[in-house]
Every structure is written in C-alpha cells, then in structure tokens.
Amino acid sequence: MANGTPPHFFKIFALTSAKL
C-alpha cells in the first residue's frame, strides 16, 4: 500500500473483494 493511504480504505477494499 502507498504511504498515506487511509486504513479504512484497505478495510473497504477487503470487504469488497470478499463479496466478489
């Protein structure tokens, strides 16, 4: 992950990947 990326962004990405 790039420095400065919000933690919640990764969490949302993980949840979206799980749904897919």
MMTF fields as JSON, N, C-alpha, C and O atoms, coordinates in Angstrom:
{
  "mmtfVersion": "1.0.0",
  "mmtfProducer": "UNKNOWN",
  "numBonds": 79,
  "numAtoms": 80,
  "numGroups": 20,
  "numChains": 1,
  "numModels": 1,
  "chainsPerModel": [1],
  "groupsPerChain": [20],
  "chainIdList": ["A"],
  "bondAtomList": [4, 2, 8, 6, 12, 10, 16, 14, 20, 18, 24, 22, 28, 26, 32, 30, 36, 34, 40, 38, 44, 42, 48, 46, 52, 50, 56, 54, 60, 58, 64, 62, 68, 66, 72, 70, 76, 74],
  "bondOrderList": [1, 1, 1, 1, 1, 1, 1, 1, 1, 1, 1, 1, 1, 1, 1, 1, 1, 1, 1],
  "groupList": [{"groupName": "MET", "atomNameList": ["N", "CA", "C", "O"], "elementList": ["N", "C", "C", "O"], "formalChargeList": [0, 0, 0, 0], "bondAtomList": [1, 0, 2, 1, 3, 2], "bondOrderList": [1, 1, 2], "singleLetterCode": "M", "chemCompType": "L-PEPTIDE LINKING"}, {"groupName": "ALA", "atomNameList": ["N", "CA", "C", "O"], "elementList": ["N", "C", "C", "O"], "formalChargeList": [0, 0, 0, 0], "bondAtomList": [1, 0, 2, 1, 3, 2], "bondOrderList": [1, 1, 2], "singleLetterCode": "A", "chemCompType": "L-PEPTIDE LINKING"}, {"groupName": "ASN", "atomNameList": ["N", "CA", "C", "O"], "elementList": ["N", "C", "C", "O"], "formalChargeList": [0, 0, 0, 0], "bondAtomList": [1, 0, 2, 1, 3, 2], "bondOrderList": [1, 1, 2], "singleLetterCode": "N", "chemCompType": "L-PEPTIDE LINKING"}, {"groupName": "GLY", "atomNameList": ["N", "CA", "C", "O"], "elementList": ["N", "C", "C", "O"], "formalChargeList": [0, 0, 0, 0], "bondAtomList": [1, 0, 2, 1, 3, 2], "bondOrderList": [1, 1, 2], "singleLetterCode": "G", "chemCompType": "PEPTIDE LINKING"}, {"groupName": "THR", "atomNameList": ["N", "CA", "C", "O"], "elementList": ["N", "C", "C", "O"], "formalChargeList": [0, 0, 0, 0], "bondAtomList": [1, 0, 2, 1, 3, 2], "bondOrderList": [1, 1, 2], "singleLetterCode": "T", "chemCompType": "L-PEPTIDE LINKING"}, {"groupName": "PRO", "atomNameList": ["N", "CA", "C", "O"], "elementList": ["N", "C", "C", "O"], "formalChargeList": [0, 0, 0, 0], "bondAtomList": [1, 0, 2, 1, 3, 2], "bondOrderList": [1, 1, 2], "singleLetterCode": "P", "chemCompType": "L-PEPTIDE LINKING"}, {"groupName": "HIS", "atomNameList": ["N", "CA", "C", "O"], "elementList": ["N", "C", "C", "O"], "formalChargeList": [0, 0, 0, 0], "bondAtomList": [1, 0, 2, 1, 3, 2], "bondOrderList": [1, 1, 2], "singleLetterCode": "H", "chemCompType": "L-PEPTIDE LINKING"}, {"groupName": "PHE", "atomNameList": ["N", "CA", "C", "O"], "elementList": ["N", "C", "C", "O"], "formalChargeList": [0, 0, 0, 0], "bondAtomList": [1, 0, 2, 1, 3, 2], "bondOrderList": [1, 1, 2], "singleLetterCode": "F", "chemCompType": "L-PEPTIDE LINKING"}, {"groupName": "LYS", "atomNameList": ["N", "CA", "C", "O"], "elementList": ["N", "C", "C", "O"], "formalChargeList": [0, 0, 0, 0], "bondAtomList": [1, 0, 2, 1, 3, 2], "bondOrderList": [1, 1, 2], "singleLetterCode": "K", "chemCompType": "L-PEPTIDE LINKING"}, {"groupName": "ILE", "atomNameList": ["N", "CA", "C", "O"], "elementList": ["N", "C", "C", "O"], "formalChargeList": [0, 0, 0, 0], "bondAtomList": [1, 0, 2, 1, 3, 2], "bondOrderList": [1, 1, 2], "singleLetterCode": "I", "chemCompType": "L-PEPTIDE LINKING"}, {"groupName": "LEU", "atomNameList": ["N", "CA", "C", "O"], "elementList": ["N", "C", "C", "O"], "formalChargeList": [0, 0, 0, 0], "bondAtomList": [1, 0, 2, 1, 3, 2], "bondOrderList": [1, 1, 2], "singleLetterCode": "L", "chemCompType": "L-PEPTIDE LINKING"}, {"groupName": "SER", "atomNameList": ["N", "CA", "C", "O"], "elementList": ["N", "C", "C", "O"], "formalChargeList": [0, 0, 0, 0], "bondAtomList": [1, 0, 2, 1, 3, 2], "bondOrderList": [1, 1, 2], "singleLetterCode": "S", "chemCompType": "L-PEPTIDE LINKING"}],
  "groupTypeList": [0, 1, 2, 3, 4, 5, 5, 6, 7, 7, 8, 9, 7, 1, 10, 4, 11, 1, 8, 10],
  "groupIdList": [1, 2, 3, 4, 5, 6, 7, 8, 9, 10, 11, 12, 13, 14, 15, 16, 17, 18, 19, 20],
  "secStructList": [7, 7, 6, 6, 7, 7, 2, 2, 2, 2, 2, 2, 2, 2, 2, 2, 2, 2, 2, 7],
  "xCoordList": [0.849, 0.0, 0.877, 1.956, 0.402, 1.161, 1.077, 0.07, 2.139, 2.147, 1.091, 0.955, 0.343, -0.669, -2.052, -3.028, -2.14, -3.455, -4.266, -3.768, -5.502, -6.346, -6.571, -6.798, -6.514, -6.723, -8.079, -8.207, -9.106, -10.459, -10.569, -11.422, -9.71, -9.74, -9.416, -10.072, -8.395, -7.998, -9.107, -9.372, -9.752, -10.824, -11.974, -12.504, -12.369, -13.465, -13.072, -13.887, -11.806, -11.331, -11.404, -11.788, -11.038, -11.068, -12.496, -12.753, -13.429, -14.824, -15.387, -16.138, -15.021, -15.498, -14.946, -15.666, -13.682, -13.065, -13.74, -13.909, -14.122, -14.769, -16.129, -16.517, -16.846, -18.156, -18.001, -18.818, -16.943, -16.705, -16.257, -16.003],
  "yCoordList": [-1.206, 0.0, 1.246, 1.266, 2.263, 3.515, 4.22, 4.126, 4.92, 5.639, 6.738, 7.469, 6.851, 7.894, 7.378, 8.126, 6.085, 5.539, 5.316, 4.697, 5.807, 5.648, 4.172, 3.381, 3.783, 2.389, 1.871, 0.707, 2.723, 2.266, 1.92, 1.124, 2.515, 2.221, 0.75, 0.08, 0.257, -1.147, -2.06, -3.115, -1.642, -2.465, -2.581, -3.672, -1.456, -1.477, -2.338, -3.096, -2.214, -2.993, -4.484, -5.281, -4.857, -6.258, -6.787, -7.901, -5.989, -6.406, -6.559, -7.495, -5.633, -5.709, -6.948, -7.621, -7.261, -8.438, -9.704, -10.67, -9.7, -10.868, -11.106, -12.249, -10.02, -10.153, -10.688, -11.48, -10.245, -10.705, -12.166, -12.747],
  "zCoordList": [0.0, 0.0, 0.0, 0.593, -0.664, -0.703, 0.645, 1.346, 0.996, 2.281, 2.273, 1.292, 3.371, 3.466, 3.097, 3.14, 2.73, 2.381, 3.658, 4.598, 3.708, 4.901, 5.221, 4.306, 6.487, 6.907, 6.49, 6.112, 6.551, 6.237, 4.752, 4.36, 3.93, 2.501, 2.264, 1.467, 2.966, 2.818, 3.332, 2.756, 4.419, 5.004, 4.023, 3.813, 3.416, 2.44, 1.246, 0.721, 0.817, -0.317, -0.008, -0.864, 1.209, 1.609, 1.625, 1.169, 2.151, 2.205, 0.795, 0.519, -0.099, -1.48, -2.157, -2.894, -1.919, -2.522, -2.005, -2.75, -0.746, -0.159, -0.819, -1.061, -1.106, -1.743, -3.168, -3.636, -3.847, -5.208, -5.189, -6.244]
}
